[in-house]
Amino acid sequence: MIAPKIFFQGEPGAFSEAAVINHWPAAEPVGLPSFAQVFEKLSEDPETVGLLPIENAYAGTVHDVLDLIIQHAELSIWAEVVQPVELALLGLPGMHKSEVRRVRSHPQALMQSRGYWQSQGWQMELGSDTAGSARELLQHRWPGVAAIAGPHVAEEYGLVVLESRIQDHPDNRTRFWLISGRRPPRLWPGLSATRAKTSLVFDTINTPGSLVLALSPFSDAQVNLTKIESRPRPHHPFAFRFWIDCEGELDSPDVISRVIPQFRQTTEWHRILGRYPLLQRRR
């Protein structure tokens, strides 16, 4: 049996790859340089699958991913998984922490460890991803530069761990969405779920109280909103689009379907990004 491919953004050792391996050990992780290239791949072939980060518990939303899935109407969210994120300070062999002057990593990893590196008085440099920053450090051997990535990346790229657990919060973790043009076949072995979510985006009518009107049907139906966030609305300066997550039981009646007709009347535009299970590895 051919292992299914799951595309992610980054290089070997990236946290997205770790999330694929942790939840789908039989799959083949395939890294691409950018989020846009992953979405292009998924759009070209509805049978392909991608795993992309959408939100860190402390650094917040990965807006590039949210904006890209909104742009790609042919794609849907099919599952969500949560991956713990441990960060480490990585240096070249023989380097000591006292020699560090700058740290390089993905913007999200830099935000998640900002309290640590700022307290050291170091400057930051933006990299394309965590593992890629480690590889570039080994390739260019910049003096005084350390990479921030997962501790497992040190072995992958021949670096040394100068300090472990440098994330600002010990329970740091990231939500990932499994995205595809169709429901991925044979990707649930070893995984279980008791909860589900529905993710929607919408534009409100430009009248007072329009957001309250749009959300009222969910409140009336006692649907729990676990996320609400605004984003700039394309082609409408200083207007906003809203993203909400609704949580429910997998085996409950489809309350969301009963809410949508009333919700639709209060919005100019809306799209359901996906109705999906929250997957966990079985113990």
BAFI-3210 file (N, C-alpha, C; in Angstrom, 3 decimals, decimal comma, padded with zeros to 6 digits):
// residues 283
n [1|2|3|4|5|6|7|8|9|10|11|12|13|14|15|16|17|18|19|20|21|22|23|24|25|26|27|28|29|30|31|32|33|34|35|36|37|38|39|40|41|42|43|44|45|46|47|48|49|50|51|52|53|54|55|56|57|58|59|60|61|62|63|64|65|66|67|68|69|70|71|72|73|74|75|76|77|78|79|80|81|82|83|84|85|86|87|88|89|90|91|92|93|94|95|96|97|98|99|100|101|102|103|104|105|106|107|108|109|110|111|112|113|114|115|116|117|118|119|120|121|122|123|124|125|126|127|128|129|130|131|132|133|134|135|136|137|138|139|140|141|142|143|144|145|146|147|148|149|150|151|152|153|154|155|156|157|158|159|160|161|162|163|164|165|166|167|168|169|170|171|172|173|174|175|176|177|178|179|180|181|182|183|184|185|186|187|188|189|190|191|192|193|194|195|196|197|198|199|200|201|202|203|204|205|206|207|208|209|210|211|212|213|214|215|216|217|218|219|220|221|222|223|224|225|226|227|228|229|230|231|232|233|234|235|236|237|238|239|240|241|242|243|244|245|246|247|248|249|250|251|252|253|254|255|256|257|258|259|260|261|262|263|264|265|266|267|268|269|270|271|272|273|274|275|276|277|278|279|280|281|282|283]
n.u [000,845|000,593|001,999|000,085|000,573|001,267|001,237|003,228|004,276|007,621|010,803|012,597|012,248|010,708|008,028|005,535|005,999|006,578|004,065|002,626|003,965|003,498|000,705|-000,066|001,619|002,036|001,961|003,526|005,425|005,658|007,526|007,099|008,247|006,632|003,521|001,729|002,545|001,895|-000,914|-001,363|-000,598|-002,553|-004,812|-004,425|-004,780|-007,414|-007,199|-004,993|-003,476|-003,043|-001,308|-001,584|-000,521|-002,748|-003,230|-001,461|-001,262|-000,404|000,889|-001,015|-003,144|-002,254|-002,170|-001,671|-002,351|-005,099|-006,079|-005,406|-006,919|-009,454|-009,372|-009,294|-011,807|-012,370|-011,279|-011,397|-011,615|-010,820|-010,092|-008,795|-005,805|-003,730|-000,541|002,101|004,574|007,875|010,640|014,075|017,381|019,672|022,986|026,097|028,444|030,623|030,076|029,270|026,760|027,291|028,375|026,367|024,626|022,570|019,357|017,706|014,765|011,485|008,814|006,661|007,837|009,728|008,054|006,903|008,967|009,846|010,119|012,304|014,593|014,663|015,229|017,865|019,061|019,418|019,318|016,848|016,326|014,435|013,374|012,436|011,273|011,373|013,055|014,329|015,791|017,676|019,055|020,095|021,804|023,788|024,707|025,650|027,099|027,076|028,692|028,047|025,325|022,412|019,989|016,463|014,524|012,873|014,137|014,790|015,699|018,349|019,923|019,160|020,427|023,060|023,714|024,107|022,425|022,037|020,485|017,583|013,964|012,988|010,715|008,184|005,982|005,267|003,263|002,998|001,517|000,218|-002,479|-003,428|-004,728|-006,126|-006,254|-007,980|-009,208|-011,137|-012,704|-010,182|-009,187|-008,714|-007,181|-007,539|-006,721|-005,804|-006,494|-008,761|-011,897|-014,053|-015,198|-016,301|-015,909|-017,101|-016,067|-016,454|-016,543|-017,469|-019,081|-020,446|-023,539|-023,474|-024,545|-025,684|-025,131|-024,915|-023,090|-023,826|-026,400|-025,718|-024,453|-026,344|-028,164|-026,588|-026,188|-028,853|-029,405|-027,798|-025,193|-021,773|-019,364|-016,067|-014,125|-013,615|-012,745|-011,538|-010,730|-009,055|-011,206|-011,171|-010,755|-012,331|-011,601|-010,783|-012,926|-014,260|-013,880|-015,190|-014,187|-015,335|-015,332|-017,247|-018,208|-019,047|-020,734|-019,745|-021,693|-024,092|-027,276|-027,356|-026,952|-025,826|-026,572|-029,242|-029,038|-027,836|-029,640|-031,016|-028,814|-027,652|-029,332|-028,534|-026,111|-023,842|-022,248|-021,114|-019,149|-018,759|-016,000|-015,341|-016,529|-015,563|-013,702|-012,037|-009,081|-007,277|-004,409|-004,923|-004,651]
n.v [-001,201|002,172|004,879|007,635|011,022|013,941|017,298|020,027|023,242|024,145|022,737|019,567|018,574|020,661|022,016|021,534|019,249|017,514|017,406|016,050|013,535|012,739|012,428|011,088|008,652|006,794|008,180|010,077|012,829|015,849|018,569|021,998|025,214|027,493|028,728|029,487|027,907|025,372|025,572|025,989|023,495|021,853|022,865|022,223|019,469|017,693|015,431|015,624|016,368|018,644|019,793|022,410|025,125|026,957|028,399|029,531|028,880|031,075|032,968|033,503|033,811|032,334|034,252|034,216|031,634|031,512|033,577|032,493|030,105|031,163|032,403|030,231|028,676|026,098|024,400|022,690|022,420|019,459|018,199|018,743|019,018|019,150|020,231|019,939|022,463|022,753|024,792|025,448|026,789|026,845|026,215|026,487|023,733|023,705|026,274|028,720|029,859|032,446|033,689|034,398|036,783|037,375|036,034|033,679|032,776|031,419|033,836|033,222|031,455|033,161|035,019|033,355|032,890|035,301|036,628|035,320|035,699|038,467|039,239|038,589|040,509|040,211|040,545|040,011|037,899|037,303|034,199|031,739|029,445|027,367|025,020|025,535|027,823|026,747|025,069|026,986|028,334|026,420|026,205|028,805|029,614|031,873|034,246|034,621|034,110|032,357|029,719|029,361|026,680|023,450|021,094|018,632|019,279|019,889|017,543|016,808|018,715|018,855|020,560|022,071|021,954|024,821|025,861|024,597|024,389|027,103|028,446|030,857|029,989|027,045|025,284|025,609|025,362|024,393|024,751|022,777|022,606|020,121|020,078|019,884|019,270|017,351|014,969|013,407|010,097|007,177|008,258|008,248|006,138|005,000|007,352|009,339|010,969|013,099|015,510|018,187|020,750|023,680|025,911|029,224|032,010|035,433|038,380|041,270|043,128|046,599|048,124|049,539|047,409|045,068|042,937|041,814|040,937|038,960|037,059|036,342|034,156|031,899|032,112|031,954|029,324|028,070|027,463|027,008|029,431|029,234|030,793|034,026|036,352|039,244|040,241|042,249|043,335|042,366|044,761|046,645|049,210|049,623|048,158|045,066|041,504|038,537|035,746|032,761|030,066|027,263|025,044|021,603|018,438|015,343|013,409|014,714|016,220|018,073|021,037|023,350|023,416|024,089|026,638|028,134|029,099|031,332|032,820|033,429|035,386|037,653|038,489|039,774|038,111|034,750|031,892|028,470|027,076|024,543|021,504|019,596|016,962|017,054|015,728|013,185|011,295|007,883|006,485]
n.w [000,000|-000,899|000,814|001,940|000,866|002,737|002,498|003,662|004,968|004,933|006,002|006,411|009,762|010,608|012,652|011,569|010,037|012,151|013,342|011,369|011,388|014,029|014,185|011,855|011,323|009,296|006,981|004,297|004,835|003,013|002,298|001,340|000,103|000,794|002,249|000,251|-001,923|-001,013|-000,945|-003,677|-004,667|-003,474|-004,694|-007,356|-007,462|-006,297|-004,764|-003,161|000,047|002,729|005,662|007,797|009,875|011,948|014,266|017,082|020,580|022,067|020,426|018,569|015,621|012,471|010,011|007,252|006,423|007,033|005,336|002,848|002,660|002,598|000,135|-001,560|-002,660|-003,378|-001,553|001,622|005,236|006,911|009,235|012,559|014,418|017,352|018,183|020,477|021,164|021,537|022,080|021,267|021,715|019,204|018,112|016,224|016,117|018,882|019,630|022,143|024,428|025,308|023,129|021,439|019,516|017,818|016,974|014,901|013,183|012,337|012,155|013,932|015,825|016,901|018,145|020,046|021,779|022,639|025,122|026,203|024,391|024,139|026,745|026,882|025,429|022,701|019,086|016,529|013,628|010,744|009,515|007,002|008,031|011,017|010,933|008,512|009,167|010,878|009,103|007,338|009,049|009,507|006,903|006,193|008,376|010,091|012,160|015,636|015,463|016,354|016,008|016,438|017,123|017,075|019,497|018,337|015,854|015,950|015,723|013,166|011,536|012,318|014,464|017,768|020,935|022,677|024,681|026,266|026,085|025,730|025,093|025,853|027,273|029,021|028,214|025,503|022,311|019,057|016,794|014,021|010,718|008,680|005,314|002,224|-001,150|-001,226|001,020|002,799|002,116|004,181|006,315|009,028|010,802|014,057|015,253|017,198|018,031|019,870|019,827|017,671|015,175|013,482|011,053|009,998|007,708|007,243|005,889|007,241|007,032|006,407|008,786|011,929|014,704|013,244|013,513|015,974|015,283|013,406|014,989|016,835|016,142|016,726|019,470|020,332|019,674|021,427|020,694|021,089|020,635|019,913|018,876|017,599|015,226|013,542|010,191|007,709|005,124|001,811|-000,818|000,398|002,041|005,458|006,293|007,646|007,748|009,210|011,194|012,585|014,937|015,733|018,261|018,950|019,702|018,195|017,683|017,957|016,965|013,883|014,684|013,678|010,977|011,200|012,159|010,163|007,988|009,189|010,017|007,552|006,506|007,800|006,833|004,320|002,841|003,129|004,068|004,640|005,985|006,785|008,335|010,898|012,631|015,865|016,166|017,945|018,989|019,724|022,953]
ca.u [000,000|001,381|001,740|-000,448|001,430|000,675|002,108|003,337|005,210|008,837|011,841|012,668|012,457|009,739|006,966|004,458|006,373|006,420|002,634|002,256|004,533|002,865|-000,694|-000,202|002,966|002,141|001,952|004,801|005,395|006,344|007,638|007,189|008,845|005,735|002,118|001,086|002,853|001,090|-002,279|-001,363|-000,552|-003,858|-005,792|-004,175|-005,230|-008,299|-006,857|-003,864|-003,815|-002,037|-001,461|-001,087|-000,803|-003,718|-003,216|-000,676|-001,984|000,044|001,255|-002,218|-003,517|-001,360|-003,096|-001,442|-003,110|-006,520|-006,385|-005,282|-008,042|-010,613|-009,218|-009,423|-013,139|-012,444|-010,660|-012,121|-010,956|-011,376|-009,760|-007,883|-004,959|-002,949|000,824|002,935|005,701|009,009|011,671|015,432|018,391|020,614|024,178|027,084|029,291|031,681|029,605|028,746|025,651|027,825|028,771|025,177|024,247|021,333|018,623|017,024|013,725|010,190|008,212|005,857|008,736|010,321|007,037|006,656|010,131|010,295|010,552|013,638|015,714|014,740|015,884|019,300|019,553|019,763|018,526|016,205|016,324|013,328|013,652|011,229|010,693|012,314|014,073|015,105|016,738|018,770|019,856|020,827|022,901|024,869|025,219|026,360|027,986|027,148|029,207|027,167|023,922|021,841|018,657|015,436|013,769|012,669|015,414|015,075|016,301|019,807|020,492|018,869|021,310|024,414|023,907|024,092|021,430|022,668|019,548|016,310|012,698|013,081|009,419|007,728|004,946|005,574|002,199|002,917|001,012|-000,308|-003,544|-003,195|-005,870|-005,936|-006,984|-007,982|-010,383|-012,109|-012,416|-009,051|-009,469|-007,763|-006,241|-007,941|-006,287|-005,071|-006,963|-010,130|-012,453|-015,361|-015,683|-016,232|-015,992|-017,436|-015,421|-017,128|-016,143|-018,613|-019,085|-021,700|-024,176|-022,933|-025,551|-025,414|-025,553|-024,949|-022,344|-024,679|-027,458|-025,144|-024,078|-027,492|-028,699|-025,763|-026,513|-030,214|-029,364|-026,837|-023,975|-020,600|-018,368|-014,751|-013,208|-014,129|-011,638|-011,777|-009,648|-009,392|-012,054|-010,567|-011,376|-013,188|-010,700|-011,244|-014,040|-013,705|-014,472|-015,124|-013,996|-015,791|-015,334|-018,336|-017,863|-020,178|-020,483|-019,769|-022,908|-025,281|-027,958|-026,609|-027,518|-025,294|-027,388|-030,494|-028,719|-027,342|-030,614|-031,238|-027,530|-027,432|-030,127|-027,911|-024,781|-023,722|-021,569|-020,531|-018,649|-018,376|-014,667|-015,286|-017,091|-014,460|-013,430|-010,798|-008,471|-006,212|-003,879|-005,460|-003,650]
ca.v [000,000|003,397|005,812|008,917|012,189|015,110|018,438|021,022|024,326|024,056|021,777|018,467|019,037|021,712|021,570|020,991|017,868|016,757|017,183|014,974|012,268|012,376|012,043|010,170|008,081|006,013|009,087|010,641|014,297|016,482|019,993|022,986|026,421|028,543|028,380|029,664|026,759|024,246|025,776|025,745|022,040|021,312|023,318|021,515|018,080|017,579|014,253|015,917|016,755|019,477|020,091|023,775|025,724|028,037|029,250|029,162|029,210|032,335|033,929|033,834|033,264|032,375|034,925|033,819|030,408|031,865|034,332|031,628|029,169|031,960|032,656|028,975|028,169|024,672|023,635|022,655|021,843|018,132|017,759|019,597|018,375|020,087|019,755|020,689|023,153|023,038|025,521|025,395|027,656|025,964|026,880|025,678|022,953|024,462|027,608|028,886|030,812|033,795|034,253|034,720|038,185|037,434|034,770|033,594|031,754|031,815|034,874|032,650|030,941|034,327|035,564|032,410|032,881|036,688|036,970|034,741|036,312|039,891|039,406|038,414|041,660|039,800|040,997|038,897|037,846|036,481|033,105|031,208|028,507|027,023|024,083|026,208|028,720|025,907|024,644|028,159|028,620|025,475|026,489|030,085|029,691|033,275|034,410|035,247|033,832|031,081|029,456|028,898|025,608|022,316|020,466|017,520|019,809|019,927|016,320|016,809|019,603|018,872|021,672|021,701|022,664|025,721|025,929|023,936|024,898|028,562|029,055|031,676|029,268|025,615|024,540|026,127|024,387|024,990|024,069|022,553|022,171|019,210|020,761|019,188|019,525|016,297|014,297|012,484|008,705|006,336|009,047|008,303|005,028|005,379|008,649|009,342|012,307|013,198|016,858|018,647|022,188|024,266|027,207|030,056|033,404|036,177|039,828|041,782|044,265|047,824|048,815|049,395|046,166|043,947|041,786|041,193|040,214|037,774|036,069|035,992|032,802|030,908|032,236|031,453|027,856|027,620|026,975|027,620|030,005|029,129|031,724|035,075|037,239|040,058|040,405|043,269|042,835|042,744|045,766|047,521|049,774|049,835|047,264|043,835|040,181|037,841|034,290|032,164|028,617|026,780|023,719|020,738|016,999|014,658|012,619|015,518|016,684|019,135|022,318|024,393|023,475|024,782|028,034|028,811|029,917|032,613|033,518|033,903|036,587|038,796|038,728|040,034|036,946|033,838|030,611|027,461|026,570|023,113|020,877|018,653|016,442|017,386|014,404|012,901|009,934|006,978|006,045]
ca.w [000,000|-001,009|001,901|001,458|001,077|003,376|002,223|004,716|004,663|005,718|005,656|007,386|011,125|010,940|013,544|010,743|009,745|013,396|013,536|010,441|011,875|015,299|014,033|010,726|011,157|008,064|005,829|003,859|004,849|001,885|002,570|000,273|000,672|001,276|002,393|-001,053|-002,767|-000,529|-001,429|-005,120|-004,844|-003,099|-005,686|-008,611|-007,383|-005,138|-003,970|-002,291|001,419|003,380|007,085|007,912|011,182|011,884|015,451|018,253|021,809|022,639|019,381|017,832|014,319|011,315|009,105|005,856|006,156|007,022|004,120|001,672|002,534|002,180|-001,307|-002,311|-002,351|-003,697|-000,478|002,892|006,409|007,162|010,590|013,318|015,423|018,161|018,352|021,427|020,536|022,418|021,350|021,808|021,097|018,504|017,610|015,518|017,022|019,543|020,008|023,496|024,505|025,521|021,837|020,646|019,397|017,053|016,842|013,606|013,154|011,787|013,006|015,011|016,864|017,559|019,041|021,124|022,683|022,690|026,474|026,437|023,656|024,442|028,049|026,665|024,671|021,348|017,960|015,826|012,172|010,276|008,595|006,362|008,991|012,086|010,454|007,479|009,828|011,364|007,944|006,830|009,982|009,213|005,557|006,110|009,546|010,504|013,522|016,610|015,170|016,778|015,458|017,367|016,472|017,963|019,863|017,435|014,635|016,120|015,148|011,726|010,788|012,851|015,383|019,184|021,739|023,646|025,809|025,962|026,646|025,786|024,808|026,969|028,017|028,964|027,534|024,146|021,324|017,824|016,068|012,594|009,916|007,558|004,245|000,937|-001,988|-000,915|002,282|002,589|002,461|004,917|007,106|010,432|011,674|015,260|015,742|017,700|018,234|020,508|019,575|016,288|014,985|012,193|010,866|009,002|007,516|006,741|005,838|007,770|006,396|006,996|009,583|013,368|015,337|012,295|014,033|016,996|014,580|012,761|015,992|017,678|015,918|017,420|020,885|020,537|019,565|022,446|020,037|021,705|019,728|020,542|018,228|016,728|014,869|012,353|009,234|006,701|004,043|000,521|-001,678|001,202|003,044|006,824|006,600|008,189|007,570|010,495|011,237|013,832|015,134|016,576|018,776|019,279|019,799|016,907|017,480|018,220|015,742|013,217|015,081|012,813|009,757|011,507|012,422|008,955|007,237|009,855|009,968|006,178|006,283|008,482|006,285|002,885|002,241|004,113|003,562|005,634|005,634|007,053|009,526|011,027|013,974|016,574|016,243|018,905|018,934|020,739|023,949]
c.u [000,880|000,999|001,170|000,522|000,627|001,664|002,081|004,288|006,438|009,781|011,837|013,034|011,488|008,659|005,783|004,755|006,197|004,951|002,131|002,711|003,824|001,456|-000,930|001,149|003,138|002,181|003,361|004,720|006,212|006,345|007,736|007,621|007,873|004,323|001,416|001,333|002,110|-000,338|-002,377|-001,389|-001,906|-004,923|-005,651|-004,773|-006,097|-008,016|-005,701|-004,346|-002,684|-002,345|-000,790|-001,445|-001,783|-003,647|-002,300|-001,391|-001,619|000,414|000,087|-002,307|-002,382|-002,192|-002,903|-002,276|-004,600|-006,887|-006,338|-006,450|-009,325|-010,572|-009,488|-010,744|-013,271|-011,899|-011,478|-011,229|-011,632|-011,053|-008,873|-007,094|-004,182|-001,589|001,549|004,156|006,744|010,113|013,009|016,314|019,473|021,787|025,071|027,905|030,433|031,264|029,098|027,667|026,161|028,226|027,575|024,900|022,905|020,688|017,793|015,981|012,506|009,560|007,384|006,730|009,412|009,333|006,841|007,808|010,658|010,806|011,956|014,716|015,797|015,446|017,392|019,914|019,935|018,835|017,916|016,367|015,202|013,816|012,351|010,515|011,765|013,435|014,939|016,119|017,934|019,673|020,705|021,994|024,081|025,517|026,101|027,333|028,200|027,703|028,187|025,687|023,550|020,458|017,721|014,557|013,508|013,998|015,803|015,782|017,824|020,464|020,312|019,914|022,702|024,714|023,899|023,030|022,161|021,793|018,207|015,143|012,714|011,763|008,917|006,699|005,197|004,507|001,966|002,455|000,376|-001,402|-003,148|-004,501|-005,406|-006,845|-006,873|-009,218|-011,478|-011,745|-011,300|-009,424|-008,361|-006,754|-006,600|-007,452|-005,477|-005,496|-008,401|-010,587|-013,793|-015,989|-015,529|-016,312|-016,539|-016,777|-016,110|-016,436|-017,335|-018,342|-020,441|-022,256|-023,719|-024,034|-025,222|-025,951|-025,518|-024,195|-023,153|-025,782|-026,937|-024,851|-025,263|-028,060|-027,893|-026,058|-027,895|-030,262|-028,396|-025,634|-022,785|-019,632|-017,019|-013,742|-014,014|-012,998|-011,996|-010,513|-010,023|-010,164|-011,482|-011,417|-012,363|-012,328|-011,411|-012,560|-013,456|-014,569|-014,265|-014,981|-014,489|-015,612|-016,474|-018,012|-019,122|-019,758|-020,578|-021,109|-024,187|-025,977|-027,232|-027,259|-027,076|-026,140|-028,689|-030,257|-028,441|-028,408|-030,876|-029,976|-027,309|-028,179|-029,481|-026,569|-024,853|-023,149|-021,091|-020,041|-018,318|-017,043|-014,548|-016,048|-016,230|-014,276|-012,129|-010,129|-007,365|-005,704|-004,504|-004,341|-003,351]
c.v [001,251|004,355|007,114|010,045|013,285|016,256|019,415|022,116|024,180|022,994|020,639|018,987|020,115|021,149|021,016|019,544|017,002|016,453|016,079|013,628|011,796|011,836|011,059|009,520|007,264|006,892|009,548|012,165|014,857|017,992|020,836|024,319|027,409|028,004|028,456|028,460|025,510|024,383|025,573|024,249|021,415|021,682|022,574|020,122|017,910|016,352|014,514|016,486|017,616|019,643|021,434|024,364|026,873|028,936|028,671|029,650|030,580|033,383|034,261|033,214|033,362|032,942|034,537|032,592|030,708|032,589|033,442|030,658|029,907|032,199|031,409|028,302|026,674|023,785|023,738|022,118|020,514|017,599|018,805|018,724|019,465|019,470|020,579|021,279|023,470|023,682|025,433|026,386|026,761|026,774|025,931|024,870|023,796|025,847|027,604|029,962|032,247|034,478|034,727|036,217|038,350|036,047|034,815|032,483|032,272|032,859|034,322|032,142|032,085|034,966|034,662|032,341|034,293|037,080|036,477|035,539|037,823|040,138|039,243|039,607|041,329|040,442|039,780|039,034|036,907|035,425|032,563|030,199|028,110|026,113|024,722|027,169|027,945|025,464|025,796|028,518|027,696|025,803|027,738|030,314|031,151|033,383|035,109|034,983|032,442|030,946|029,038|027,912|024,524|021,659|019,313|017,982|019,829|018,708|016,292|017,589|019,740|020,061|021,166|022,533|023,495|025,921|025,354|024,692|026,423|029,240|029,778|030,968|027,766|024,792|025,069|025,044|025,123|024,111|023,945|022,115|021,224|019,694|019,970|019,606|018,509|015,670|013,280|011,052|008,104|007,146|009,093|007,141|005,530|006,693|008,529|010,780|012,194|014,563|017,206|020,161|022,500|025,632|027,948|031,402|034,143|037,673|040,303|042,895|045,524|048,643|048,634|048,067|044,953|042,723|041,059|040,376|038,916|036,665|035,590|034,600|031,714|030,929|031,648|029,926|027,230|026,910|027,730|028,118|029,995|030,103|032,767|036,066|038,012|040,126|041,513|042,648|043,295|043,749|046,680|048,113|050,054|049,120|045,902|042,616|039,417|036,334|033,808|030,646|028,279|025,353|022,929|019,291|016,363|013,988|013,404|015,867|017,892|020,489|023,425|024,534|024,211|026,271|028,804|029,616|031,281|033,468|034,152|035,213|037,840|039,183|039,071|038,823|036,051|032,579|029,708|026,865|025,075|022,732|019,649|018,173|016,993|016,058|014,346|011,497|009,103|006,545|004,575]
c.w [000,000|000,116|001,341|001,758|001,777|003,204|003,397|004,257|005,551|005,205|006,666|008,771|011,554|011,855|012,762|010,363|010,976|013,662|012,605|010,993|013,138|015,101|012,884|010,433|009,876|006,819|005,494|003,903|003,687|002,117|001,320|000,886|001,290|001,449|001,040|-001,958|-002,313|-001,046|-002,929|-005,418|-004,552|-004,123|-007,001|-008,606|-006,137|-004,268|-003,003|-000,958|001,973|004,851|007,341|009,272|011,035|013,112|016,521|019,499|022,358|021,592|018,471|016,444|013,301|010,163|007,651|005,502|006,099|005,732|002,880|001,549|002,163|000,676|-002,152|-001,947|-002,595|-002,579|000,803|004,001|006,707|008,555|011,241|014,286|016,153|018,448|019,415|020,719|021,603|021,589|022,064|021,056|020,518|017,963|016,839|016,514|017,582|020,001|021,443|023,484|024,643|024,211|021,010|020,683|018,671|017,021|015,569|013,655|012,405|012,713|014,155|016,150|017,615|018,524|020,260|022,128|022,924|024,083|026,767|025,725|023,875|025,771|027,950|025,933|023,247|020,317|017,262|014,325|011,739|009,294|008,037|007,248|009,993|011,584|009,377|008,060|010,360|010,216|007,406|007,745|009,714|007,872|005,533|007,262|009,966|011,922|014,416|016,405|015,690|016,164|016,583|016,618|017,504|018,298|018,946|016,160|014,730|015,479|013,637|010,943|011,414|013,739|016,827|019,900|022,791|024,878|025,370|026,581|026,804|025,412|026,064|027,842|027,905|028,243|026,121|023,177|020,158|017,248|014,599|011,940|008,823|006,437|002,942|000,150|-001,754|000,428|002,067|002,985|003,316|005,745|008,595|011,297|012,865|015,861|016,212|017,900|018,938|020,281|018,102|016,275|013,597|012,137|009,736|008,883|006,925|006,737|006,340|006,891|007,129|007,668|011,058|013,906|014,445|012,803|015,103|016,336|013,964|013,772|016,827|017,396|016,610|018,921|021,186|020,507|020,566|021,817|020,623|020,638|020,439|019,948|017,470|016,490|013,612|011,506|008,261|005,539|002,701|-000,252|-000,942|002,321|004,376|007,133|006,958|007,875|008,877|010,306|012,586|013,777|016,078|017,003|019,098|019,388|018,419|016,639|017,765|016,913|015,165|013,502|014,137|011,552|010,002|011,752|011,132|008,212|007,869|009,818|008,595|005,916|006,876|007,880|004,797|002,156|003,367|003,406|004,730|005,181|005,870|008,304|009,776|012,473|014,547|016,908|017,300|018,674|020,037|021,673|023,808]
res [m|i|a|p|k|i|f|f|q|g|e|p|g|a|f|s|e|a|a|v|i|n|h|w|p|a|a|e|p|v|g|l|p|s|f|a|q|v|f|e|k|l|s|e|d|p|e|t|v|g|l|l|p|i|e|n|a|y|a|g|t|v|h|d|v|l|d|l|i|i|q|h|a|e|l|s|i|w|a|e|v|v|q|p|v|e|l|a|l|l|g|l|p|g|m|h|k|s|e|v|r|r|v|r|s|h|p|q|a|l|m|q|s|r|g|y|w|q|s|q|g|w|q|m|e|l|g|s|d|t|a|g|s|a|r|e|l|l|q|h|r|w|p|g|v|a|a|i|a|g|p|h|v|a|e|e|y|g|l|v|v|l|e|s|r|i|q|d|h|p|d|n|r|t|r|f|w|l|i|s|g|r|r|p|p|r|l|w|p|g|l|s|a|t|r|a|k|t|s|l|v|f|d|t|i|n|t|p|g|s|l|v|l|a|l|s|p|f|s|d|a|q|v|n|l|t|k|i|e|s|r|p|r|p|h|h|p|f|a|f|r|f|w|i|d|c|e|g|e|l|d|s|p|d|v|i|s|r|v|i|p|q|f|r|q|t|t|e|w|h|r|i|l|g|r|y|p|l|l|q|r|r|r]
***
